[in-house]
Amino acid sequence: MDEMELGDSSYAKSVILGGMDGVMVTVGILCASVGGGLCPKVLLVVGFSVIVAQALNIGIGEYMSSKAHRQFVLAEKRRAMWEFKHNPLAKRAIMSELFESKGMSRGDAELVTRKMSAYERFFVDLMVTEELRLVLPGE
């Protein structure tokens, strides 16, 4: 399979977790229904109902969780932008130290940081991803 066939793999964890949860709950309820002596038609309705309910539960939960995380990351970006506008030297120093910790010489780290900080949005995005280790959402 190539990348186009796989789609967005960031949902793989949710799909696997949701699928396993749905299967286990459905099997549990169906086993209890068989043990209780329900007829096959009722078993079918119960099984279908459980699958639909689980799908809605997992889907809504994932949506709300993703939305909250996106809002958190964007709030952190706004905070980083405010900090950069109000104290650019301190933010450049932090980024320079970060680059040094990754093996860059002090002179190169300061030069690169000074050059990149001229591009405010780019620099703030870099601060969020490198300093805070957050992945910025797509537009």
Residue pairs with C-beta under 8 A, 6 or more apart in sequence:
11 62
14 58
14 62
17 58
18 54
18 55
18 58
18 59
18 62
21 54
21 58
22 50
22 51
22 54
22 55
22 58
25 50
25 54
26 47
26 50
26 51
26 54
29 46
29 47
29 50
30 43
30 46
30 47
30 50
33 42
33 43
33 46
34 43
38 46
70 137
73 128
73 134
73 135
73 136
73 137
74 137
76 128
76 132
76 134
77 124
77 125
77 128
77 136
80 91
80 124
80 127
80 128
80 131
80 132
81 120
81 124
83 90
83 91
84 91
84 117
84 120
84 123
84 124
84 127
85 120
88 117
91 117
91 123
91 127
92 110
92 113
92 114
92 117
94 127
94 131
95 113
95 116
95 117
95 123
95 126
95 127
95 130
95 131
96 106
96 109
96 110
96 113
97 109
98 130
98 131
99 108
99 109
99 112
99 113
100 106
100 109
104 112
116 122
116 123
116 126
117 123
125 136
128 134
128 136
129 135
129 136
